[in-house]
Amino acid sequence: MRARGLIGNVFFLLMCGFLSGCITKEDIDNFVEERFAENEESSTVERDFEEIKESGVLRMITSYSPESYLLHRGYEAGFEYELLNAFAREHDLVLEIVFREANENPHDLLNNGSGDVIADHYTITPQRKKFVQFTHPYSIADKVLVYSDSLNLQPETIAELTESGQPVTVRRNSSAFFHIDAFRQQGMELDIRMMPDDPGLQSLLTQVANDTTKVTVLDEPIANAAVKYIPGLEKGLVIAPKDTVAWAVRKNSPGLESEMSRFLQQHFRLAADREEPRRSAFLNLLRQRYYAESPQIAEYYNPEEVTSGFGYVSAYDGLIKSVADSMELDWLMLTAMIVQESGFNPGAKSMAGAVGLMQVLPRFSVTEYQNLYEPEVNIREGAQIIREHLDHYAYLDSLNQWSFALATYNVGIGHMVDARRLVMDQNKNPNEWENIEDALLKLMQRRYYENARYGYCRGIETVQYVKQILNRYRMYTQVASIRGEEITGNLPDEGFR
């Protein structure tokens, strides 16, 4: 109803105002902007730091790239991810990732409650300030032009760029458009091309390197990394010095903004007596890792140089897929288990004697001990065990089935039986993972475990084990979707925490 009324008002203005000559296009733009801002403010969710702490989950709106978030050999990585995760850990919060779709505006996701903070190398601009509240900054970077090296004569000034007639291609929702458009407002007839779909950073840079696109705009640290690893790119002139980068939260989240700004002030401070800001050792380490030389950015920008056979998650992708297919398992879930069990270390051995990638206990296997260190043998043994647990809980819905099966893999069937008995003694449903979680934690207390058949249980480890694997699986499926791969799993998003 509000949108229909807005359209009607604008139409009335167009008919009456323009005809009378008393209303300009700028008047209408301002009117529409104010009404949209007013509409957005009224629909913004209420969720500040207190509610986030109570939920235990902080949701990060971001995109897939080294400066934001990426998978590196099975583990979550990225400049923004590591920095924000440090904040999350400081407050005992689980960091959940929310990827924005192509052409999806991040501040819409923020204000409708899909996420709590935009952490995506988000430059502070006057337009964005109308919809979000920015935290204390954590980076200052020049905006630079990046060219295809096929350009015979690279412009050295904005005037030369204008005279060349060369279009500048920018991504939707990027701050680059704001800076390029500022030159147009000064009378320079720059040709700005907005990409019809946001292809992601890697795809855009590939287009420039392949000469499909001639010129684009990047933050200088990103441009430096891209030019180093992608043939066909050259860095050009600075078009906007010292852009300020920060996290963005909802305007009605002053508590979250305050806590985040306090955290960032420990790592980044502008100093009047020096040209460069003061950075903490941790922040300098992140800058080195994601903007200088590292395996993470090398594999992202130039995946052809990755060791032959190395998949996008691990060196064992092909092997895991083969075993998973043979047992009708989701290979990404199996991968998430292997990360949790051994971190892809085939020689791993636990204090309890479990060995290999999936930490198989030799006493429960008919395979010779030394053979259990062979990746294929170990993955197949572990996959067979989880398959049996899944079949045992086949009567449950998919999320409960996997939660129960993972817990059983970790803690054993005996403790799971004790947990389910305890749930039934409390007149609760023993087929709901939420109730089993609570019971496993109770089995760490004497008054509960002294009456349990299998005694004391390290329930907190099992609860965290299940939670971390399901969350990692959720992230793997999101990354697979970004890569255009088919998702075989059928687990719902709800319940992943």
C-alpha positions as CSV (number, residue, x, y, z in Angstrom):
1,M,0.0,0.0,0.0
2,R,2.8,2.4,0.9
3,A,4.6,1.7,-2.4
4,R,1.4,2.2,-4.4
5,G,0.9,5.5,-2.6
6,L,4.4,6.6,-3.3
7,I,4.1,5.8,-7.0
8,G,0.8,7.8,-7.1
9,N,2.4,10.8,-5.4
10,V,5.4,10.8,-7.8
11,F,3.0,10.5,-10.8
12,F,1.1,13.5,-9.5
13,L,4.3,15.5,-9.1
14,L,5.4,14.6,-12.6
15,M,2.1,15.7,-14.1
16,C,1.6,18.9,-12.1
17,G,5.1,20.0,-11.1
18,F,6.8,19.6,-14.4
19,L,3.9,21.2,-16.3
20,S,4.0,24.2,-14.0
21,G,7.8,24.4,-14.1
22,C,8.0,24.8,-10.3
23,I,9.5,21.4,-9.5
24,T,12.8,20.1,-10.8
25,K,14.0,16.5,-11.3
26,E,16.2,17.0,-8.2
27,D,13.1,17.8,-6.2
28,I,11.5,14.5,-7.3
29,D,14.7,12.5,-6.6
30,N,14.8,14.0,-3.1
31,F,11.2,13.3,-2.5
32,V,11.5,9.6,-3.6
33,E,14.7,9.1,-1.6
34,E,13.1,10.5,1.6
35,R,10.0,8.4,1.2
36,F,12.0,5.2,0.5
37,A,14.2,6.0,3.5
38,E,11.1,6.6,5.6
39,N,9.6,3.3,4.4
40,E,12.9,1.4,5.1
41,E,13.2,2.9,8.6
42,S,9.7,1.7,9.5
43,S,10.4,-1.8,8.3
44,T,13.8,-2.2,10.0
45,V,14.0,-5.0,12.5
46,E,14.8,-4.4,16.2
47,R,17.9,-6.5,17.1
48,D,20.7,-4.8,19.0
49,F,23.7,-6.2,20.8
50,E,21.7,-7.4,23.8
51,E,19.4,-9.6,21.5
52,I,22.5,-10.8,19.6
53,K,24.2,-11.8,22.8
54,E,21.1,-13.7,23.9
55,S,20.9,-15.6,20.6
56,G,24.6,-16.4,20.6
57,V,24.9,-15.7,16.9
58,L,26.3,-12.7,15.0
59,R,25.3,-12.7,11.3
60,M,27.9,-11.3,8.8
61,I,26.7,-10.0,5.4
62,T,29.5,-10.3,3.0
63,S,30.6,-11.7,-0.4
64,Y,33.1,-14.3,-1.5
65,S,36.6,-13.0,-2.0
66,P,39.9,-12.9,-0.1
67,E,39.2,-9.5,1.5
68,S,35.9,-10.7,2.8
69,Y,35.3,-14.4,3.1
70,L,36.5,-17.5,1.4
71,L,37.2,-21.2,1.9
72,H,40.9,-22.1,2.1
73,R,41.7,-25.8,2.2
74,G,38.5,-26.6,4.0
75,Y,38.7,-23.8,6.5
76,E,37.0,-20.4,6.7
77,A,39.2,-17.5,5.9
78,G,39.2,-13.9,4.6
79,F,40.3,-10.5,5.9
80,E,36.8,-9.5,7.1
81,Y,36.0,-12.9,8.4
82,E,39.1,-13.2,10.6
83,L,38.7,-9.6,11.9
84,L,35.0,-10.0,12.7
85,N,35.4,-13.5,14.1
86,A,37.9,-12.0,16.6
87,F,35.2,-9.7,17.7
88,A,32.7,-12.5,17.8
89,R,35.0,-14.7,19.9
90,E,35.6,-11.9,22.3
91,H,31.9,-11.9,23.1
92,D,31.3,-15.7,22.9
93,L,29.3,-15.4,19.7
94,V,29.2,-17.8,16.8
95,L,29.8,-16.0,13.5
96,E,27.3,-16.9,10.8
97,I,27.9,-15.9,7.2
98,V,25.2,-14.4,5.0
99,F,26.1,-14.1,1.3
100,R,24.3,-11.4,-0.7
101,E,23.0,-12.6,-4.0
102,A,23.9,-10.8,-7.3
103,N,22.2,-7.4,-7.4
104,E,21.1,-7.7,-3.8
105,N,21.7,-4.5,-1.8
106,P,23.6,-5.3,1.5
107,H,21.8,-2.6,3.5
108,D,18.5,-4.3,2.5
109,L,19.7,-7.5,4.0
110,L,20.9,-5.6,7.1
111,N,17.7,-3.7,7.7
112,N,15.3,-6.6,7.1
113,G,17.1,-8.7,9.7
114,S,18.8,-11.2,7.4
115,G,22.2,-10.1,8.9
116,D,23.5,-8.0,11.7
117,V,26.6,-6.3,10.2
118,I,27.9,-5.6,6.7
119,A,31.6,-6.6,6.7
120,D,32.6,-6.5,3.0
121,H,35.2,-3.8,2.6
122,Y,32.3,-1.4,2.8
123,T,33.4,2.2,2.0
124,I,31.7,5.0,3.9
125,T,29.7,7.2,1.5
126,P,27.0,9.9,2.1
127,Q,24.4,7.8,0.3
128,R,25.1,4.7,2.5
129,K,24.9,6.8,5.7
130,K,21.3,7.4,4.9
131,F,20.5,3.7,5.5
132,V,23.1,2.4,7.9
133,Q,25.3,3.4,10.9
134,F,29.0,3.0,10.3
135,T,31.5,1.9,13.0
136,H,34.9,3.2,13.7
137,P,37.0,2.6,10.6
138,Y,39.6,-0.1,10.3
139,S,41.1,0.8,6.9
140,I,41.9,3.7,4.6
141,A,42.5,2.9,0.9
142,D,42.9,4.8,-2.3
143,K,40.5,4.0,-5.2
144,V,42.5,3.3,-8.3
145,L,41.7,2.5,-11.9
146,V,42.6,-1.0,-13.2
147,Y,43.1,-1.5,-16.9
148,S,43.3,-4.3,-19.4
149,D,46.9,-4.3,-20.6
150,S,45.6,-4.3,-24.2
151,L,45.1,-0.5,-23.9
152,N,47.7,1.1,-26.0
153,L,47.7,4.4,-24.2
154,Q,46.7,4.4,-20.5
155,P,45.2,7.7,-19.3
156,E,47.2,9.5,-16.7
157,T,44.5,11.9,-15.6
158,I,40.7,11.9,-15.4
159,A,40.7,14.4,-18.2
160,E,42.6,12.1,-20.5
161,L,40.2,9.2,-19.5
162,T,37.3,11.4,-20.4
163,E,38.8,12.4,-23.8
164,S,39.6,8.8,-24.6
165,G,35.9,7.9,-24.4
166,Q,36.8,4.7,-22.7
167,P,33.9,3.4,-20.6
168,V,34.6,2.6,-16.9
169,T,32.7,-0.5,-15.7
170,V,31.8,-0.7,-12.1
171,R,29.9,-3.3,-10.0
172,R,26.4,-2.7,-8.6
173,N,26.3,-1.5,-5.0
174,S,30.0,-0.5,-5.1
175,S,31.3,2.8,-3.9
176,A,33.2,3.2,-7.2
177,F,30.1,4.5,-8.9
178,F,29.9,7.3,-6.2
179,H,33.4,8.5,-7.1
180,I,33.1,8.2,-10.8
181,D,29.7,10.0,-10.8
182,A,31.3,12.8,-8.8
183,F,33.5,13.6,-11.7
184,R,30.5,13.6,-14.0
185,Q,28.8,16.1,-11.6
186,Q,31.9,18.3,-12.2
187,G,31.1,18.4,-15.9
188,M,33.4,15.6,-17.1
189,E,31.5,13.4,-19.6
190,L,32.8,10.1,-18.3
191,D,31.1,7.0,-19.7
192,I,30.0,4.8,-16.7
193,R,28.9,1.3,-17.3
194,M,27.0,-0.4,-14.5
195,M,27.2,-4.2,-14.8
196,P,23.7,-5.6,-15.3
197,D,24.5,-8.3,-12.8
198,D,27.1,-8.3,-10.1
199,P,29.5,-11.0,-11.2
200,G,31.7,-11.0,-8.2
201,L,35.2,-9.7,-8.0
202,Q,37.0,-12.6,-9.6
203,S,34.7,-12.6,-12.6
204,L,35.0,-8.9,-13.1
205,L,38.8,-9.0,-13.0
206,T,38.8,-12.0,-15.4
207,Q,36.7,-9.9,-17.8
208,V,39.3,-7.0,-17.6
209,A,42.2,-9.4,-18.0
210,N,40.5,-11.0,-21.1
211,D,39.9,-7.6,-22.6
212,T,36.1,-8.0,-22.4
213,T,36.1,-5.0,-20.1
214,K,38.8,-2.3,-20.5
215,V,38.7,-0.3,-17.2
216,T,37.3,-0.8,-13.7
217,V,37.8,0.7,-10.2
218,L,39.3,-1.1,-7.1
219,D,40.7,-0.3,-3.7
220,E,44.4,-0.1,-4.1
221,P,45.3,-3.1,-1.8
222,I,43.0,-5.3,-3.8
223,A,44.3,-4.0,-7.0
224,N,47.9,-4.7,-5.9
225,A,47.0,-8.3,-5.2
226,A,45.0,-8.8,-8.4
227,V,47.7,-7.3,-10.6
228,K,50.3,-9.6,-9.0
229,Y,48.4,-12.8,-9.6
230,I,46.3,-12.2,-12.7
231,P,48.1,-11.7,-16.1
232,G,46.6,-9.0,-18.3
233,L,45.9,-6.4,-15.6
234,E,47.6,-3.1,-15.0
235,K,47.1,-0.6,-12.1
236,G,46.4,3.0,-13.1
237,L,45.8,6.4,-11.6
238,V,44.3,7.1,-8.2
239,I,40.8,8.6,-8.6
240,A,39.9,9.0,-4.9
241,P,42.5,9.1,-2.2
242,K,42.0,7.7,1.3
243,D,38.6,6.2,1.2
244,T,37.5,5.2,4.7
245,V,36.3,1.6,5.2
246,A,34.2,0.4,8.2
247,W,31.6,-2.1,9.3
248,A,27.9,-1.1,8.9
249,V,25.1,-1.9,11.3
250,R,21.4,-0.9,11.6
251,K,20.7,2.6,12.7
252,N,18.7,1.3,15.6
253,S,21.6,-0.8,16.9
254,P,23.7,1.7,19.0
255,G,24.8,-1.0,21.4
256,L,26.3,-3.1,18.6
257,E,27.9,-0.1,17.0
258,S,29.5,0.9,20.3
259,E,30.9,-2.5,21.0
260,M,32.3,-2.9,17.5
261,S,33.8,0.6,17.5
262,R,35.5,-0.1,20.8
263,F,37.0,-3.3,19.4
264,L,38.2,-1.6,16.2
265,Q,39.8,1.3,18.1
266,Q,42.1,-1.3,19.6
267,H,43.4,-2.2,16.2
268,F,43.2,1.0,14.1
269,R,43.8,4.6,15.0
270,L,44.3,7.8,13.0
271,A,47.3,9.8,14.2
272,A,47.6,13.5,13.6
273,D,51.4,13.3,13.9
274,R,51.9,10.8,11.1
275,E,50.7,10.1,7.6
276,E,50.0,6.4,8.1
277,P,47.4,5.3,10.8
278,R,48.5,3.2,13.7
279,R,47.6,-0.5,13.3
280,S,47.8,-3.4,15.8
281,A,50.0,-6.4,15.1
282,F,46.9,-8.5,14.5
283,L,45.6,-6.1,11.8
284,N,49.0,-5.8,10.2
285,L,49.1,-9.6,10.1
286,L,45.8,-9.8,8.3
287,R,46.9,-7.1,5.8
288,Q,50.0,-9.1,5.0
289,R,48.0,-12.4,4.7
290,Y,45.3,-11.1,2.4
291,Y,46.9,-8.1,0.5
292,A,50.5,-9.2,0.1
293,E,51.6,-12.7,-0.7
294,S,49.8,-15.8,0.7
295,P,48.4,-19.1,-0.6
296,Q,44.9,-17.8,0.1
297,I,45.0,-15.0,-2.4
298,A,47.2,-16.9,-4.9
299,E,44.6,-19.7,-5.1
300,Y,41.8,-17.3,-5.3
301,Y,43.2,-15.0,-8.0
302,N,45.0,-17.6,-10.0
303,P,43.4,-21.0,-9.3
304,E,45.3,-22.6,-12.3
305,E,48.5,-22.4,-10.3
306,V,47.0,-24.6,-7.5
307,T,48.5,-28.0,-7.2
308,S,47.0,-30.5,-9.7
309,G,44.2,-32.4,-8.2
310,F,43.5,-29.9,-5.4
311,G,39.8,-29.3,-5.2
312,Y,38.1,-26.1,-4.1
313,V,37.8,-27.5,-0.5
314,S,40.7,-29.9,-0.1
315,A,43.2,-32.2,-1.9
316,Y,40.8,-35.0,-1.1
317,D,37.7,-33.6,-2.9
318,G,37.7,-36.3,-5.6
319,L,38.3,-39.1,-3.2
320,I,35.6,-37.9,-0.8
321,K,33.1,-37.5,-3.6
322,S,33.8,-41.1,-4.8
323,V,33.3,-42.6,-1.4
324,A,30.3,-40.5,-0.6
325,D,28.6,-41.4,-3.9
326,S,29.1,-45.1,-3.3
327,M,27.3,-44.8,0.0
328,E,24.7,-42.2,-0.9
329,L,26.2,-39.6,1.4
330,D,26.6,-35.9,0.9
331,W,30.2,-35.3,0.2
332,L,30.3,-31.8,1.6
333,M,29.0,-33.2,5.0
334,L,31.6,-35.9,4.9
335,T,34.2,-33.2,4.2
336,A,32.9,-31.1,7.1
337,M,33.4,-34.1,9.4
338,I,37.0,-34.7,8.2
339,V,37.9,-31.0,8.9
340,Q,36.5,-31.4,12.4
341,E,38.1,-34.8,13.0
342,S,41.6,-34.3,11.6
343,G,42.0,-31.0,9.7
344,F,42.8,-33.1,6.6
345,N,45.8,-34.7,8.3
346,P,45.9,-38.3,7.3
347,G,48.5,-39.1,10.0
348,A,46.5,-37.7,12.8
349,K,46.1,-39.8,16.0
350,S,44.1,-38.8,19.0
351,M,44.8,-39.5,22.7
352,A,42.0,-42.1,22.6
353,G,43.8,-43.9,19.7
354,A,41.6,-42.8,16.8
355,V,43.6,-42.5,13.6
356,G,43.5,-41.0,10.2
357,L,41.3,-38.4,8.4
358,M,38.1,-39.5,10.0
359,Q,39.7,-40.6,13.3
360,V,38.6,-44.3,13.1
361,L,39.1,-46.3,16.3
362,P,41.1,-49.5,15.3
363,R,39.3,-51.6,17.9
364,F,36.0,-51.1,15.9
365,S,37.6,-51.9,12.5
366,V,38.5,-55.2,10.9
367,T,41.1,-53.3,8.8
368,E,44.8,-53.7,9.6
369,Y,46.0,-50.9,11.8
370,Q,48.6,-49.4,9.4
371,N,46.1,-49.5,6.5
372,L,43.8,-47.1,8.5
373,Y,46.3,-44.3,7.8
374,E,45.6,-44.7,4.0
375,P,43.2,-41.8,3.1
376,E,40.9,-43.9,0.9
377,V,40.6,-46.7,3.4
378,N,40.1,-44.4,6.3
379,I,37.4,-42.3,4.6
380,R,35.6,-45.4,3.5
381,E,35.7,-46.8,7.1
382,G,34.4,-43.5,8.6
383,A,31.8,-43.1,5.9
384,Q,30.5,-46.6,6.6
385,I,30.2,-45.8,10.3
386,I,28.2,-42.6,9.7
387,R,26.1,-44.4,7.1
388,E,25.1,-47.0,9.7
389,H,24.3,-44.3,12.2
390,L,22.1,-42.4,9.7
391,D,20.3,-45.7,8.8
392,H,19.7,-46.2,12.6
393,Y,18.0,-42.8,12.8
394,A,16.3,-43.0,9.4
395,Y,12.8,-42.4,11.0
396,L,13.8,-38.8,11.9
397,D,13.7,-35.7,9.7
398,S,16.9,-34.8,7.9
399,L,18.3,-32.3,10.4
400,N,17.6,-34.4,13.4
401,Q,18.8,-37.5,11.6
402,W,22.2,-35.9,10.9
403,S,22.5,-34.3,14.3
404,F,21.9,-37.7,16.0
405,A,24.2,-39.5,13.7
406,L,27.0,-37.0,14.1
407,A,26.6,-37.1,17.9
408,T,26.7,-40.9,17.9
409,Y,29.9,-40.8,15.7
410,N,31.5,-38.5,18.3
411,V,30.3,-39.8,21.6
412,G,29.2,-43.4,21.0
413,I,25.8,-45.1,21.1
414,G,25.9,-45.7,24.8
415,H,26.0,-42.1,25.9
416,M,23.3,-41.3,23.3
417,V,21.1,-44.0,24.8
418,D,21.6,-42.4,28.3
419,A,20.8,-39.0,26.9
420,R,17.5,-40.2,25.3
421,R,16.5,-42.0,28.5
422,L,17.1,-38.8,30.5
423,V,15.0,-36.8,28.0
424,M,12.1,-39.3,28.4
425,D,12.4,-39.2,32.2
426,Q,11.8,-35.4,31.8
427,N,8.7,-36.1,29.7
428,K,10.2,-34.5,26.6
429,N,10.5,-35.8,23.0
430,P,13.7,-38.0,22.6
431,N,13.6,-37.5,18.9
432,E,14.3,-33.7,19.0
433,W,18.0,-32.8,18.9
434,E,17.4,-29.7,21.1
435,N,16.3,-32.0,23.9
436,I,19.3,-34.4,23.4
437,E,21.7,-31.4,23.5
438,D,20.3,-30.4,26.9
439,A,20.6,-34.0,28.1
440,L,24.2,-34.4,26.9
441,L,25.1,-31.3,28.9
442,K,23.3,-32.6,32.0
443,L,25.3,-35.8,31.8
444,M,28.4,-33.8,32.8
445,Q,26.7,-33.2,36.2
446,R,27.1,-35.8,39.0
447,R,23.4,-35.9,39.9
448,Y,22.6,-37.0,36.3
449,Y,25.6,-39.2,35.3
450,E,25.8,-41.2,38.5
451,N,22.4,-42.8,37.6
452,A,23.3,-43.2,33.9
453,R,24.3,-46.6,32.6
454,Y,27.4,-45.3,30.8
455,G,28.4,-42.7,33.4
456,Y,30.0,-39.4,32.8
457,C,29.8,-37.9,29.3
458,R,31.8,-34.9,27.9
459,G,28.6,-33.6,26.5
460,I,29.8,-30.1,25.7
461,E,32.3,-31.5,23.2
462,T,29.6,-33.5,21.4
463,V,27.2,-30.5,21.3
464,Q,30.0,-28.3,19.9
465,Y,31.0,-31.1,17.5
466,V,27.6,-31.3,15.9
467,K,27.1,-27.6,15.8
468,Q,30.4,-26.9,14.2
469,I,30.0,-29.6,11.5
470,L,26.5,-28.4,10.6
471,N,27.6,-24.8,10.4
472,R,30.6,-25.7,8.3
473,Y,28.4,-27.8,6.0
474,R,26.1,-24.9,5.6
475,M,29.0,-22.7,4.5
476,Y,30.3,-25.3,2.1
477,T,26.9,-25.5,0.4
478,Q,26.7,-21.7,0.1
479,V,30.1,-21.6,-1.5
480,A,29.2,-24.5,-3.8
481,S,26.1,-22.6,-4.9
482,I,28.3,-19.5,-5.6
483,R,30.4,-21.7,-7.8
484,G,27.4,-22.9,-9.7
485,E,27.7,-26.5,-8.4
486,E,24.8,-28.8,-7.8
487,I,23.9,-29.2,-4.1
488,T,23.0,-32.8,-3.2
489,G,22.1,-32.2,0.5
490,N,18.6,-31.6,1.7
491,L,19.2,-30.1,5.2
492,P,17.1,-27.0,6.0
493,D,18.8,-23.8,7.0
494,E,16.9,-23.5,10.3
495,G,18.6,-25.1,13.2
496,F,22.1,-24.4,11.9
497,R,23.8,-22.5,14.7
